[in-house]
Amino acid sequence: MRKSIFVVYFRAMDRKKIIEELIKSIGEDPEREGLRDTPARVDKSFEKLFEGYTQDPKSLMTVFDDENYDEMIVVKNIEFYSFCEHHMLPFFGRAYIGYIPNGKIIGLSKIPRLVEIFARRLQNQERLTTQIATTLMEMLQPKGVAVVIEAKHFCMMARGVEKQMSEVSTSALKGLFKKDQSTRSEFLKLIGK
């Protein structure tokens, strides 16, 4: 398992010291009571927030023979939290994932786990959507995969345009979901879109 880029880089440079310097750079006193333990807390939170770098999605996936099931399988409302790679600000939302088996199915709990692994990295929403779809296509070789992600981005809410209600939708459609309108429509109906 490969180590997080943050773990490797910041451990060598002492992450806590870097965080302390960031606190100073915005005009705060890292020694005041409320901030004294902040560098250690941020250091610990980074390990969770960016743990996706230490996980190989393919090694965590359990694949089974499909028992002749050839209809659409959909997992929806998968909550996720990620960090925008451009501003290192959070974005969060829900993923909706469907696929049509072609001899193999994946353990249902593995689909949210796949979302989590890719979300726990510095990301952009477009890449996150594509990585999920591509990984499922490679692992299962299904008749098709569809991924829709809807998210709110702090980089749009707290800075820049400062639009609180804006939401970004992305999709990645592969196989039958891309080629066949009725398959795509069935998926969108099942996820309530």
C-alpha positions as CSV (number, residue, x, y, z in Angstrom):
1,M,0.0,0.0,0.0
2,R,1.4,3.4,-1.0
3,K,1.7,6.1,1.6
4,S,-0.2,9.3,1.4
5,I,1.7,12.1,-0.4
6,F,0.9,14.2,2.7
7,V,2.3,11.6,5.0
8,V,5.5,11.2,3.0
9,Y,6.1,14.9,2.3
10,F,4.8,16.6,5.4
11,R,6.2,14.0,7.8
12,A,9.7,14.8,6.4
13,M,9.0,18.5,7.0
14,D,7.1,18.2,10.2
15,R,3.5,18.9,9.3
16,K,2.7,20.4,12.7
17,K,5.4,23.0,12.2
18,I,4.0,23.9,8.8
19,I,0.5,24.2,10.1
20,E,1.8,26.5,12.9
21,E,3.5,28.6,10.3
22,L,0.2,28.8,8.3
23,I,-1.5,30.0,11.5
24,K,1.1,32.7,12.0
25,S,0.9,33.7,8.3
26,I,-2.8,34.7,8.6
27,G,-2.0,36.9,11.6
28,E,-2.9,34.5,14.5
29,D,-0.9,33.5,17.5
30,P,-0.5,29.7,17.5
31,E,0.3,29.8,21.2
32,R,-3.0,31.2,22.3
33,E,-5.2,28.8,24.2
34,G,-7.7,27.9,21.4
35,L,-4.9,27.3,18.8
36,R,-2.2,25.7,20.9
37,D,-3.2,22.1,20.0
38,T,-4.5,23.0,16.5
39,P,-1.4,21.9,14.6
40,A,-1.6,18.4,16.1
41,R,-5.4,18.2,15.5
42,V,-5.0,19.3,11.9
43,D,-2.2,16.8,11.4
44,K,-4.4,14.0,12.7
45,S,-7.4,15.1,10.6
46,F,-5.2,15.1,7.4
47,E,-4.6,11.4,7.9
48,K,-8.3,10.7,7.7
49,L,-9.2,13.4,5.2
50,F,-6.6,12.2,2.7
51,E,-6.5,8.5,3.5
52,G,-7.5,7.7,-0.1
53,Y,-3.9,8.0,-1.1
54,T,-3.0,5.0,1.1
55,Q,-5.7,2.7,-0.4
56,D,-5.8,0.8,-3.6
57,P,-9.4,0.6,-4.8
58,K,-9.0,-2.6,-6.7
59,S,-7.6,-4.5,-3.7
60,L,-10.7,-3.6,-1.6
61,M,-13.2,-4.8,-4.1
62,T,-15.0,-8.1,-3.8
63,V,-16.2,-9.5,-7.1
64,F,-18.7,-12.4,-7.4
65,D,-20.2,-14.4,-10.2
66,D,-23.5,-12.7,-11.0
67,E,-25.8,-15.8,-10.7
68,N,-27.4,-14.9,-14.1
69,Y,-28.5,-11.4,-12.9
70,D,-28.5,-9.1,-15.9
71,E,-30.6,-6.2,-14.8
72,M,-29.4,-2.8,-13.7
73,I,-28.0,-2.5,-10.2
74,V,-28.1,1.0,-8.6
75,V,-26.7,2.4,-5.4
76,K,-27.8,6.0,-4.7
77,N,-27.4,8.8,-2.2
78,I,-23.9,7.9,-1.4
79,E,-22.6,10.8,0.8
80,F,-19.0,11.9,0.2
81,Y,-16.6,14.7,1.3
82,S,-13.6,15.7,-0.7
83,F,-11.2,18.6,-1.2
84,C,-10.9,20.7,-4.3
85,E,-7.3,20.5,-5.6
86,H,-7.4,24.1,-6.7
87,H,-8.1,25.8,-3.4
88,M,-7.9,22.9,-0.9
89,L,-11.4,23.7,0.2
90,P,-14.1,21.1,0.8
91,F,-16.7,19.9,-1.6
92,F,-19.4,17.5,-0.7
93,G,-22.4,15.8,-2.0
94,R,-23.9,12.6,-3.2
95,A,-23.0,10.0,-5.8
96,Y,-25.4,7.8,-7.7
97,I,-23.9,4.7,-9.4
98,G,-25.5,2.1,-11.6
99,Y,-24.2,-0.8,-13.7
100,I,-25.4,-3.7,-15.7
101,P,-23.6,-7.0,-14.9
102,N,-21.9,-9.1,-17.6
103,G,-21.0,-12.2,-15.6
104,K,-19.7,-10.4,-12.4
105,I,-21.2,-8.3,-9.6
106,I,-19.5,-6.4,-6.9
107,G,-20.3,-6.5,-3.2
108,L,-22.8,-3.7,-2.6
109,S,-20.9,-2.1,0.3
110,K,-17.9,-1.9,-2.0
111,I,-19.5,0.8,-4.2
112,P,-19.7,3.4,-1.5
113,R,-16.2,2.3,-0.4
114,L,-14.9,3.0,-3.9
115,V,-16.4,6.5,-3.8
116,E,-14.8,7.1,-0.4
117,I,-11.3,6.0,-1.6
118,F,-11.3,8.5,-4.5
119,A,-13.0,11.3,-2.6
120,R,-10.4,11.1,0.1
121,R,-7.8,12.7,-2.2
122,L,-7.3,16.2,-3.6
123,Q,-9.8,16.1,-6.4
124,N,-11.9,17.8,-8.9
125,Q,-15.4,16.6,-9.3
126,E,-15.0,15.7,-13.0
127,R,-12.0,13.4,-12.2
128,L,-13.8,11.8,-9.2
129,T,-16.8,10.9,-11.4
130,T,-14.6,9.4,-14.1
131,Q,-12.3,7.5,-11.7
132,I,-15.3,5.7,-10.2
133,A,-16.8,4.8,-13.6
134,T,-13.5,3.7,-15.1
135,T,-12.6,1.5,-12.1
136,L,-15.9,-0.3,-12.2
137,M,-15.6,-0.8,-15.9
138,E,-12.1,-2.3,-15.5
139,M,-13.0,-4.5,-12.6
140,L,-16.3,-5.9,-13.7
141,Q,-16.3,-5.4,-17.5
142,P,-20.1,-4.8,-17.2
143,K,-22.4,-4.0,-20.1
144,G,-22.3,-0.4,-18.8
145,V,-21.7,1.9,-15.9
146,A,-23.3,5.2,-15.0
147,V,-22.1,7.6,-12.3
148,V,-23.8,10.9,-11.4
149,I,-22.3,13.2,-8.8
150,E,-24.0,16.3,-7.3
151,A,-21.9,18.5,-5.1
152,K,-21.6,21.8,-3.4
153,H,-18.1,23.4,-3.5
154,F,-16.8,25.7,-0.7
155,C,-14.6,27.4,-3.3
156,M,-17.8,28.7,-4.9
157,M,-19.6,29.3,-1.7
158,A,-17.1,30.9,0.6
159,R,-14.8,32.7,-1.9
160,G,-14.9,33.7,-5.6
161,V,-18.6,34.0,-6.7
162,E,-19.9,33.3,-3.2
163,K,-23.1,31.6,-4.4
164,Q,-24.5,29.5,-1.5
165,M,-27.1,27.5,-3.4
166,S,-25.0,26.5,-6.4
167,E,-24.6,22.8,-7.0
168,V,-22.5,21.1,-9.6
169,S,-23.6,17.9,-11.4
170,T,-21.3,15.6,-13.4
171,S,-21.8,12.3,-15.1
172,A,-19.8,9.5,-16.6
173,L,-21.6,7.1,-18.8
174,K,-20.0,4.0,-20.3
175,G,-21.2,1.1,-22.4
176,L,-25.0,0.8,-22.7
177,F,-25.6,3.9,-20.5
178,K,-23.8,6.0,-23.1
179,K,-25.1,4.1,-26.3
180,D,-28.7,3.4,-25.3
181,Q,-31.2,6.2,-24.5
182,S,-33.7,3.8,-22.8
183,T,-30.9,2.4,-20.5
184,R,-29.8,5.9,-19.6
185,S,-33.4,7.0,-19.0
186,E,-34.1,4.0,-16.7
187,F,-31.0,4.9,-14.6
188,L,-32.1,8.5,-14.3
189,K,-35.6,7.5,-13.3
190,L,-34.3,5.1,-10.7
191,I,-32.1,7.8,-9.1
192,G,-34.9,10.3,-9.2
193,K,-33.5,12.6,-11.8
